Amino acid sequence: MSQQAKGPRRNYVGPRFQPLRRAVKVPVWADLGIRLGLALGLVFMVVMIHWWDREGLVDNLDGHVTFLDVVYFTMISITTTGFGDIAPISDRARLVEAVIVTPIRFAVLFIFVGAAYDFVIRRSWEKWRMARIQERLRDHIVVLGFGISGSEAVHELIERGTDPSCIVVMDPSAERLAEAEALGCNVIEADATRDENLNAVRIAEAATVLVSAGRDDSSILIVLTVRHLAPRVPISVVVRAADNELLARQAGADNVINPVRFTGLLLAGSAQGTHIADYMADLASYGGRVQLVERPVAPEEVGQPIDNLAGGGRGLRVYRGDEACGYWECGPLQAGDVIVEIRPTLNGD
């Protein structure tokens, strides 16, 4: 896939961040409409009260109080302007102003002050705060694509103890991001094939990147872009066609997951035994009784056999440089080895 097919690249030249989005319970325009409707409703109530008690008002200009005069008096009264051309003269009118109109005046004032706070001060502060968080992102997990595979991955990460605030989800669909927002993840509505969007989530500072765009060509294109911007960050990608697995690895993916192939393994396992498929699914899920863990060898384990691990797990495989060794052939553990071991989970017996 050529750069021309992808479109012109934009070089990242500075800390240009697209702020992460946070879920709101009520849309902005709906919230503004509710506030304005409530304020107008209170103003209309005061107009009706003044019109009902217009006999207690006096117009110092012509001595006659019309409906327009009532509307005018209501507005200057609520806004505390007070020109003195219309004024309450009866005891009842003054009591209405003190007991009814004054609390409504404060309520309308608070509504508009609250709206100004929400739409100007608080939202500006929240945008600035999220931008600061975004600039400080380090060792986070970036999930590019929140379809079926991406959402399941995020749920599993959270089940395994990952803090949702350390997960950044990027997807072009606002509807898909709603679930990630509800889980507490940082989300950004953007195209993961664009350099500036990936730089916005500090892709080069991520601990790992999970790619699941829903289409193999899109996923491979995203892997190419991520690898260009973050040469050392581990990348895992989901592809569904077997002939695209090699392309994904050539694009720079460290791990290529084929859900169709995994499903076939489960089916084949079920054909050979009633419990094999169940155990394989058990290994893959945190909710099972056992789990696979990959970790570097501990200093106290160097020189020890793989069946004598410090954490009490059972060693299955050792990665030594570019070589993968089974537990039956790896020999004593060496410094720099990476161990894959099986451990009981908290749900295990």
C-alpha positions as CSV (number, residue, x, y, z in Angstrom):
1,M,0.0,0.0,0.0
2,S,1.6,3.2,-1.1
3,Q,1.6,6.6,0.6
4,Q,-0.2,8.0,-2.4
5,A,-3.1,5.5,-1.9
6,K,-3.3,6.7,1.7
7,G,-3.3,10.4,0.9
8,P,-0.7,13.0,1.8
9,R,1.0,12.7,5.1
10,R,1.1,15.6,7.5
11,N,4.3,15.9,9.5
12,Y,3.9,16.3,13.2
13,V,5.8,19.5,14.2
14,G,4.6,20.3,17.7
15,P,2.2,19.5,20.5
16,R,-1.0,19.9,18.5
17,F,-3.6,18.0,20.4
18,Q,-7.2,17.3,19.6
19,P,-8.8,17.2,23.1
20,L,-10.3,13.9,24.3
21,R,-14.0,13.9,24.5
22,R,-16.0,13.1,27.6
23,A,-19.6,12.0,27.8
24,V,-22.3,14.4,28.8
25,K,-25.6,13.4,30.2
26,V,-27.6,16.0,28.2
27,P,-26.5,17.4,24.8
28,V,-25.3,20.9,24.8
29,W,-28.1,22.4,22.8
30,A,-30.7,20.5,24.8
31,D,-29.2,21.7,28.1
32,L,-29.3,25.3,26.8
33,G,-32.8,24.9,25.5
34,I,-34.0,23.6,28.9
35,R,-32.4,26.6,30.7
36,L,-33.8,29.2,28.3
37,G,-37.2,27.5,28.5
38,L,-37.2,27.6,32.3
39,A,-36.1,31.2,32.4
40,L,-38.8,32.3,29.9
41,G,-41.4,30.4,31.8
42,L,-40.5,32.2,35.0
43,V,-40.6,35.6,33.2
44,F,-44.0,34.7,31.7
45,M,-45.2,33.9,35.2
46,V,-44.1,37.3,36.5
47,V,-45.8,39.0,33.6
48,M,-49.1,37.3,34.5
49,I,-48.7,38.2,38.1
50,H,-48.1,41.8,37.3
51,W,-51.0,41.9,34.8
52,W,-53.3,40.3,37.4
53,D,-52.2,43.0,40.0
54,R,-51.9,45.9,37.5
55,E,-54.2,48.0,39.7
56,G,-51.4,48.2,42.2
57,L,-49.0,49.7,39.6
58,V,-48.8,53.3,38.5
59,D,-47.4,54.7,35.3
60,N,-45.9,58.1,36.1
61,L,-46.0,59.1,32.5
62,D,-49.6,58.7,31.4
63,G,-51.2,57.1,34.4
64,H,-52.5,54.1,32.4
65,V,-50.9,50.6,32.7
66,T,-51.2,48.6,29.5
67,F,-50.1,45.0,28.8
68,L,-47.0,46.4,27.1
69,D,-46.3,48.4,30.2
70,V,-46.6,45.2,32.3
71,V,-44.1,43.4,30.1
72,Y,-41.8,46.4,30.2
73,F,-42.0,46.7,34.0
74,T,-41.4,42.9,34.4
75,M,-38.2,43.0,32.4
76,I,-36.7,46.0,34.1
77,S,-37.8,44.5,37.5
78,I,-36.3,41.1,36.9
79,T,-33.1,42.7,35.5
80,T,-33.0,45.1,38.6
81,T,-32.7,48.0,36.2
82,G,-35.5,50.1,37.7
83,F,-36.1,53.5,35.9
84,G,-38.9,54.5,38.3
85,D,-41.4,55.4,35.5
86,I,-43.6,52.4,36.6
87,A,-43.8,51.5,40.3
88,P,-45.9,49.4,42.7
89,I,-48.0,51.7,45.0
90,S,-50.4,49.4,46.8
91,D,-49.5,47.3,49.8
92,R,-50.5,44.1,47.9
93,A,-48.4,45.0,44.9
94,R,-45.3,45.7,47.1
95,L,-45.9,42.4,48.9
96,V,-46.1,40.5,45.6
97,E,-42.8,42.2,44.5
98,A,-41.1,41.2,47.8
99,V,-42.5,37.7,48.3
100,I,-43.0,36.4,44.8
101,V,-41.1,38.5,42.2
102,T,-37.9,38.8,44.1
103,P,-37.3,35.0,44.5
104,I,-38.1,34.6,40.8
105,R,-35.7,37.4,40.0
106,F,-32.9,35.5,41.8
107,A,-33.9,32.2,40.1
108,V,-33.7,33.8,36.6
109,L,-30.3,35.4,37.5
110,F,-29.0,32.0,38.8
111,I,-30.2,30.3,35.6
112,F,-28.3,32.7,33.4
113,V,-25.2,32.7,35.6
114,G,-25.3,28.9,35.7
115,A,-25.6,28.8,32.0
116,A,-22.6,31.1,31.6
117,Y,-20.6,28.9,34.0
118,D,-21.5,25.7,32.2
119,F,-21.0,26.9,28.6
120,V,-18.1,29.2,29.1
121,I,-16.1,28.7,32.3
122,R,-16.6,25.0,33.1
123,R,-16.4,23.8,29.5
124,S,-13.3,25.8,28.9
125,W,-11.7,24.5,32.1
126,E,-12.7,20.9,31.2
127,K,-11.2,21.3,27.7
128,W,-8.0,22.7,29.1
129,R,-7.8,20.0,31.8
130,M,-8.4,17.2,29.3
131,A,-5.7,18.7,27.0
132,R,-3.3,18.7,29.9
133,I,-4.1,15.0,30.6
134,Q,-3.6,14.2,27.0
135,E,-0.2,15.9,26.9
136,R,0.9,13.7,29.8
137,L,-0.3,10.4,28.5
138,R,2.4,7.8,29.1
139,D,2.3,4.0,29.0
140,H,-1.3,3.9,28.1
141,I,-3.2,1.5,25.9
142,V,-4.5,2.8,22.6
143,V,-7.5,0.9,21.1
144,L,-8.0,1.8,17.4
145,G,-11.5,0.7,16.5
146,F,-14.3,0.0,19.0
147,G,-16.3,-2.6,17.1
148,I,-17.0,-6.1,18.4
149,S,-13.3,-7.1,18.9
150,G,-12.2,-3.8,20.2
151,S,-15.0,-3.5,22.7
152,E,-14.4,-7.1,24.0
153,A,-10.7,-6.3,24.3
154,V,-11.5,-3.2,26.4
155,H,-13.9,-5.1,28.6
156,E,-11.3,-7.8,29.2
157,L,-8.6,-5.3,30.0
158,I,-10.7,-3.7,32.6
159,E,-11.6,-7.1,34.0
160,R,-7.9,-7.8,34.3
161,G,-7.4,-4.7,36.4
162,T,-6.4,-2.1,33.9
163,D,-7.5,1.4,34.9
164,P,-10.0,2.7,32.3
165,S,-8.4,6.1,32.5
166,C,-5.2,4.5,31.0
167,I,-7.2,3.3,28.0
168,V,-7.7,5.6,25.0
169,V,-10.2,4.6,22.4
170,M,-10.3,6.0,18.9
171,D,-13.2,5.4,16.5
172,P,-14.9,7.5,13.8
173,S,-18.4,6.6,15.2
174,A,-19.8,8.5,18.1
175,E,-22.3,5.8,18.8
176,R,-19.6,3.2,19.3
177,L,-17.7,5.6,21.6
178,A,-20.6,6.0,24.0
179,E,-20.0,2.6,25.5
180,A,-16.3,3.3,26.0
181,E,-17.2,6.6,27.7
182,A,-19.5,4.8,30.0
183,L,-16.7,2.5,31.0
184,G,-14.5,5.5,32.0
185,C,-12.1,5.3,29.0
186,N,-10.7,8.4,27.3
187,V,-12.2,8.6,23.8
188,I,-11.6,10.6,20.6
189,E,-13.7,10.6,17.5
190,A,-11.2,10.5,14.7
191,D,-9.8,8.6,11.8
192,A,-7.0,6.3,12.9
193,T,-5.2,6.4,9.5
194,R,-4.3,10.0,9.9
195,D,-0.9,11.0,11.5
196,E,-2.2,14.0,13.4
197,N,-4.9,12.0,15.1
198,L,-2.5,9.3,16.2
199,N,-0.1,11.9,17.5
200,A,-3.0,13.5,19.4
201,V,-3.2,10.4,21.5
202,R,0.6,10.2,22.0
203,I,0.9,7.0,20.1
204,A,4.7,7.0,20.4
205,E,4.4,7.0,24.2
206,A,1.8,4.2,24.4
207,A,2.5,0.9,26.2
208,T,0.7,-1.1,23.4
209,V,-1.7,-0.5,20.5
210,L,-4.6,-2.7,19.7
211,V,-6.0,-2.4,16.1
212,S,-9.4,-3.6,15.1
213,A,-10.9,-1.5,12.4
214,G,-13.5,-4.1,11.2
215,R,-11.9,-4.4,7.7
216,D,-8.5,-6.0,7.0
217,D,-7.4,-3.3,4.6
218,S,-8.2,-0.6,7.0
219,S,-6.5,-2.4,9.9
220,I,-3.3,-3.0,7.9
221,L,-3.3,0.6,6.8
222,I,-3.6,1.7,10.5
223,V,-0.7,-0.7,11.4
224,L,1.5,0.9,8.8
225,T,0.7,4.4,10.1
226,V,1.2,3.4,13.7
227,R,4.5,1.7,12.9
228,H,5.7,4.8,11.0
229,L,5.0,7.0,14.0
230,A,5.9,4.6,16.8
231,P,8.7,2.2,15.7
232,R,9.1,0.6,19.1
233,V,5.5,0.3,20.4
234,P,4.0,-3.2,20.4
235,I,1.1,-3.5,18.0
236,S,-1.6,-6.2,18.0
237,V,-4.1,-6.3,15.1
238,V,-7.2,-8.4,14.2
239,V,-7.5,-9.7,10.6
240,R,-10.1,-12.1,9.3
241,A,-8.6,-13.4,6.1
242,A,-5.7,-15.8,6.5
243,D,-3.8,-14.4,3.5
244,N,-3.8,-11.0,5.2
245,E,-1.9,-12.2,8.2
246,L,1.5,-12.0,6.4
247,L,0.6,-8.5,5.2
248,A,-0.2,-7.4,8.7
249,R,3.1,-8.7,10.0
250,Q,5.0,-7.0,7.1
251,A,3.2,-3.8,7.9
252,G,4.7,-3.9,11.4
253,A,2.3,-5.8,13.6
254,D,3.9,-7.8,16.5
255,N,0.8,-9.9,17.1
256,V,-1.8,-10.9,14.5
257,I,-5.0,-12.4,15.7
258,N,-7.4,-14.2,13.4
259,P,-10.7,-14.7,15.2
260,V,-11.9,-17.1,12.4
261,R,-8.8,-19.3,13.0
262,F,-9.2,-19.2,16.8
263,T,-12.8,-20.3,16.3
264,G,-11.6,-23.1,14.2
265,L,-9.2,-24.2,16.9
266,L,-12.0,-24.3,19.4
267,L,-14.2,-26.3,17.1
268,A,-11.4,-28.7,16.4
269,G,-10.6,-29.0,20.1
270,S,-14.2,-29.8,20.8
271,A,-14.1,-32.6,18.2
272,Q,-11.2,-34.2,20.0
273,G,-12.5,-34.0,23.5
274,T,-15.4,-32.5,25.4
275,H,-13.2,-30.3,27.7
276,I,-10.4,-29.1,25.4
277,A,-12.4,-26.2,23.9
278,D,-13.6,-25.2,27.3
279,Y,-10.1,-25.1,28.7
280,M,-8.8,-23.0,25.7
281,A,-11.6,-20.5,26.3
282,D,-10.7,-20.6,30.0
283,L,-7.1,-19.6,29.2
284,A,-8.2,-16.7,26.9
285,S,-10.5,-15.1,29.5
286,Y,-9.8,-13.4,32.8
287,G,-13.0,-14.8,34.1
288,G,-11.7,-18.3,33.8
289,R,-9.9,-20.3,36.4
290,V,-6.5,-20.0,34.8
291,Q,-4.7,-17.4,32.7
292,L,-1.6,-17.0,30.5
293,V,1.0,-14.4,31.6
294,E,3.9,-13.2,29.6
295,R,6.8,-11.6,31.6
296,P,10.6,-11.2,31.7
297,V,12.5,-13.6,33.7
298,A,13.1,-12.5,37.3
299,P,16.8,-12.1,38.5
300,E,16.3,-14.9,41.1
301,E,15.0,-17.2,38.4
302,V,18.2,-17.0,36.2
303,G,19.9,-20.4,36.2
304,Q,16.7,-22.2,37.4
305,P,14.6,-24.7,35.4
306,I,11.4,-23.4,33.9
307,D,9.3,-25.6,36.3
308,N,10.7,-23.7,39.3
309,L,9.3,-20.2,38.8
310,A,9.2,-17.7,41.7
311,G,5.6,-16.8,41.2
312,G,4.4,-20.4,41.5
313,G,3.1,-20.6,37.9
314,R,3.8,-23.3,35.4
315,G,6.2,-22.3,32.7
316,L,5.1,-23.2,29.2
317,R,7.4,-21.4,26.7
318,V,10.5,-19.3,26.8
319,Y,11.4,-16.6,24.2
320,R,15.1,-16.3,23.9
321,G,16.0,-13.7,21.3
322,D,14.3,-14.7,18.1
323,E,13.9,-18.3,19.3
324,A,10.8,-19.8,21.0
325,C,11.6,-22.8,23.2
326,G,9.1,-25.2,24.8
327,Y,9.3,-26.2,28.5
328,W,10.8,-29.5,27.5
329,E,13.8,-28.0,25.7
330,C,14.6,-24.6,27.0
331,G,17.1,-25.7,29.7
332,P,18.0,-23.3,32.6
333,L,16.6,-19.8,32.4
334,Q,18.9,-17.0,31.2
335,A,18.9,-13.3,31.7
336,G,16.8,-11.6,29.0
337,D,14.4,-14.5,28.6
338,V,10.7,-13.8,28.3
339,I,8.5,-16.5,29.9
340,V,5.0,-17.5,29.1
341,E,3.5,-19.1,32.1
342,I,0.1,-20.4,33.3
343,R,-1.3,-19.2,36.6
344,P,-4.5,-19.7,38.5
345,T,-6.7,-16.6,38.6
346,L,-8.5,-15.2,41.6
347,N,-11.5,-17.2,40.5
348,G,-9.6,-20.4,40.4
349,D,-9.6,-23.1,43.0
